[in-house]
């Protein structure tokens, strides 16, 4: 098992099991924000120091909710947000990477999050209709003028990471990755070599996961107990434990709107897989 913390960009040290905030608001935020606010605050009580959001989550309401729940922020809390993908309707995501749009959205995120500088600002998607160089240059300008502290990318290839690094240091990469979907294995290996944080979104395979993956996770879970009281371990916790063991740069961000699920996810950081269990899950690819 690797260290429990990772330092993003060489200066932002976070616990490696973070929290994805999207599900706190979903497509549109509820009028009653008390439940989501309680979950956000509970995440900090449980030791979470890295939270991921985006300008397109509930059309900005997700960022506003985090500010309402957590501002003024603890010094050790890192909030990452994203821009570069619009959401014109429920279930619709459209890349939007025009430089003027990225610059505007960064300013709006500053206001909604109630911060003077964004810790980690990630390009939500590379817009195929806009020059990559223009998008990467906009990120560099945001860092140069102090609007953002560090820059990240999402759903990119190794080649895109290296092209972006000609313009600005890349502190994080957020790609889809979990024990059952390892299409970005090459990207993770590259981030490991380069010391770039790899933030897997959808870190827990959803209900459509391969039955073999589900069976393997369940089998390992039945072999482990947690804590002095021998509390049973869930397949979800095993999936997160495998990610943490996969590479020291991995910072999973499981999301939930349930306090019970939040506590279950955070507890996964305490699970230690044996070499045999880790190898068995790794062989599922």
C-alpha positions in Angstrom: 0.0 0.0 0.0 1.3 3.5 -0.9 1.3 6.7 1.1 -2.1 8.1 2.2 -1.3 11.6 0.9 -0.2 13.1 -2.4 1.1 16.6 -3.1 -0.6 18.1 -6.2 1.6 20.4 -8.1 4.4 20.0 -5.6 2.7 22.1 -2.9 -1.0 21.1 -2.3 -0.9 18.0 0.0 -4.2 16.1 0.2 -5.5 12.9 1.5 -5.6 10.6 -1.4 -9.3 9.7 -1.0 -11.2 12.8 -2.0 -14.8 13.6 -2.7 -16.7 14.3 -5.9 -19.3 16.9 -5.3 -21.5 16.6 -8.4 -24.1 14.4 -6.8 -24.8 17.0 -4.1 -26.8 18.9 -6.6 -27.3 16.7 -9.6 -28.8 18.4 -12.7 -30.5 21.1 -10.6 -30.1 21.9 -7.0 -33.0 21.3 -4.6 -34.5 24.3 -2.8 -33.7 22.6 0.5 -29.9 22.5 0.6 -29.6 21.3 4.2 -29.0 17.7 3.3 -26.2 18.3 0.7 -24.6 20.9 3.0 -24.5 18.4 5.8 -22.8 15.8 3.6 -20.2 18.3 2.4 -19.4 19.3 6.0 -19.3 15.6 7.1 -16.7 14.9 4.4 -14.4 17.4 6.1 -15.1 15.9 9.5 -14.1 12.5 8.1 -10.7 13.9 7.0 -11.4 14.6 3.3 -9.1 17.4 2.1 -9.7 17.3 -1.7 -13.1 18.1 -3.2 -13.9 18.2 -7.0 -16.6 20.3 -8.6 -17.2 22.1 -11.9 -18.9 25.2 -13.2 -21.4 23.0 -15.2 -22.6 21.0 -12.2 -26.1 22.4 -11.6 -25.1 25.4 -13.7 -22.9 26.7 -11.0 -25.1 25.9 -8.1 -22.7 23.1 -7.0 -19.9 25.6 -6.4 -22.2 27.9 -4.6 -23.4 25.1 -2.3 -19.8 24.2 -1.4 -19.1 27.8 -0.5 -22.3 28.0 1.6 -21.3 24.8 3.4 -17.6 25.2 3.9 -16.5 28.9 3.5 -14.3 30.1 5.1 -12.4 27.1 4.1 -9.9 25.2 6.3 -6.3 25.9 5.2 -5.7 22.2 4.3 -8.7 21.9 2.0 -8.1 21.9 -1.7 -11.1 22.6 -4.0 -10.7 21.7 -7.7 -13.1 23.0 -10.2 -13.4 22.7 -14.0 -14.6 24.6 -17.1 -14.7 23.8 -20.7 -17.9 21.8 -20.9 -21.4 23.2 -21.1 -24.6 21.5 -20.1 -27.5 22.7 -22.3 -29.9 20.1 -21.0 -30.3 17.1 -18.7 -27.9 14.4 -19.7 -26.3 16.6 -22.4 -22.6 17.6 -22.2 -21.0 19.8 -24.9 -17.3 20.7 -24.9 -16.9 24.5 -25.0 -13.2 25.5 -24.9 -13.1 29.0 -26.5 -10.4 31.0 -24.7 -12.8 33.8 -23.8 -15.2 31.4 -22.3 -12.6 29.6 -20.2 -11.4 33.0 -18.9 -14.9 34.1 -18.0 -15.8 30.9 -16.3 -12.7 31.0 -14.1 -13.8 34.4 -12.9 -17.4 33.2 -12.2 -16.0 30.2 -10.3 -14.0 32.6 -8.1 -17.2 34.4 -7.2 -19.3 31.3 -6.6 -16.6 29.5 -4.5 -15.8 32.8 -2.6 -12.1 32.5 -3.1 -9.4 34.8 -4.4 -7.6 32.1 -6.3 -8.7 28.7 -7.5 -6.5 25.9 -6.1 -6.8 23.6 -9.1 -8.5 24.6 -12.4 -9.1 21.8 -14.8 -10.1 21.8 -18.5 -13.2 19.7 -18.4 -12.9 18.6 -22.0 -10.6 19.5 -24.9 -13.0 21.1 -27.4 -12.4 19.5 -30.8 -13.8 22.7 -32.5 -11.2 25.0 -31.0 -7.4 24.9 -31.4 -5.8 22.9 -28.6 -3.0 25.5 -28.4 -5.6 28.3 -27.7 -7.2 26.3 -24.9 -3.9 25.4 -23.3 -2.7 29.0 -23.7 -5.8 30.2 -21.9 -5.0 27.9 -19.0 -1.5 29.3 -18.9 -2.8 32.9 -18.8 -5.0 32.1 -15.9 -2.1 30.8 -13.9 0.2 33.6 -14.9 -2.3 36.3 -13.8 -2.9 34.5 -10.4 -6.5 33.5 -11.0 -5.6 29.8 -10.6 -2.8 28.2 -8.6 -2.5 25.0 -10.6 -3.9 23.6 -13.9 -5.3 20.2 -14.8 -6.8 18.4 -17.7 -9.7 15.9 -18.1 -10.2 13.0 -20.6 -6.9 13.4 -22.4 -4.3 11.3 -24.0 -0.6 11.1 -23.2 0.1 13.2 -26.3 -2.4 15.9 -25.3 -0.8 16.1 -21.8 2.6 16.6 -23.4 1.3 19.2 -25.8 -0.3 21.1 -22.9 2.9 21.1 -21.0 4.5 23.2 -23.7 2.3 26.0 -22.4 1.8 25.3 -18.7 2.6 22.8 -16.0 0.0 20.1 -15.7 -0.7 19.2 -12.1 -3.5 16.8 -12.5 -5.3 14.6 -15.1 -8.9 13.5 -14.5 -9.9 10.5 -16.7 -12.4 7.8 -16.4 -10.8 4.8 -14.6 -11.8 2.0 -12.3 -11.0 -1.6 -11.7 -13.4 -2.6 -14.5 -12.6 0.1 -17.0 -8.9 0.7 -17.6 -8.9 2.2 -21.0 -6.6 5.0 -19.7 -3.9 2.7 -18.3 -1.2 4.3 -20.5 -2.2 7.8 -19.2 -2.1 6.6 -15.6 1.4 5.1 -16.1 2.6 8.3 -17.7 1.2 10.4 -14.7 2.9 8.0 -12.3 6.3 8.5 -14.0 5.8 12.3 -14.2 4.4 12.8 -10.7 1.1 14.2 -12.0 -2.0 13.6 -9.9 -4.3 11.1 -11.6 -7.9 11.7 -10.5 -10.2 8.9 -11.7 -13.8 9.9 -12.2 -16.3 7.1 -11.9 -13.8 5.4 -9.6 -16.5 2.8 -8.8 -17.8 0.8 -11.7 -21.6 1.4 -12.1 -24.4 -1.2 -12.3 -23.3 -2.2 -15.8 -20.0 -3.5 -14.6 -18.7 -6.8 -16.0 -20.1 -9.7 -13.8 -16.6 -11.1 -13.5 -15.5 -7.8 -11.9 -18.4 -7.7 -9.6 -17.8 -11.3 -8.5 -14.1 -10.7 -7.9 -14.7 -7.6 -5.8 -17.3 -9.4 -3.8 -15.0 -12.4 -3.2 -12.2 -10.1 -2.0 -14.6 -8.2 0.3 -15.7 -11.4 1.9 -12.0 -12.1 2.8 -11.5 -8.9 4.7 -12.8 -7.3 7.9 -12.2 -3.7 9.0 -11.3 -2.4 12.4 -11.0 -4.1 15.8 -14.7 -5.0 15.7 -14.2 -6.9 12.4 -16.7 -4.8 10.4 -17.6 -6.3 7.0 -16.0 -4.8 4.0 -18.1 -3.9 0.8 -17.2 -4.5 -2.8 -17.2 -0.7 -3.3 -14.6 -0.3 -0.6 -12.5 -3.0 -2.2 -12.7 -1.1 -5.6 -11.5 2.1 -3.9 -8.7 0.2 -2.0 -7.5 -1.2 -5.3 -7.3 2.2 -6.9 -5.3 3.6 -3.9 -2.9 0.6 -4.3 -2.6 1.0 -8.0 -0.3 4.0 -8.0 0.8 6.6 -5.5 -0.5 9.4 -7.7 -4.1 8.2 -7.8 -6.6 10.4 -6.0 -10.1 8.9 -6.3 -13.1 11.2 -5.9 -16.1 8.9 -5.2 -19.3 11.0 -5.0 -22.5 10.6 -3.1 -25.4 12.5 -1.5 -25.7 9.9 1.3 -24.0 10.4 4.6 -23.8 6.6 5.1 -22.2 6.0 1.6 -19.8 8.9 2.3 -18.6 7.2 5.5 -18.3 3.9 3.7 -16.2 5.4 0.9 -13.9 7.2 3.3 -13.3 4.1 5.3 -11.9 2.4 2.2 -8.7 4.3 2.8 -8.0 2.0 5.8 -8.3 -1.2 3.8 -5.0 -3.0 3.0 -5.2 -5.5 0.2 -2.8 -8.4 0.3 -0.4 -8.8 -2.7 -2.5 -11.8 -3.9 -5.7 -9.9 -3.6 -4.3 -6.9 -5.5 -2.9 -9.2 -8.2 -6.2 -11.0 -8.5 -8.1 -7.8 -9.2 -5.4 -6.4 -11.4 -5.6 -9.5 -13.6 -9.2 -8.6 -14.5 -8.2 -6.2 -17.3 
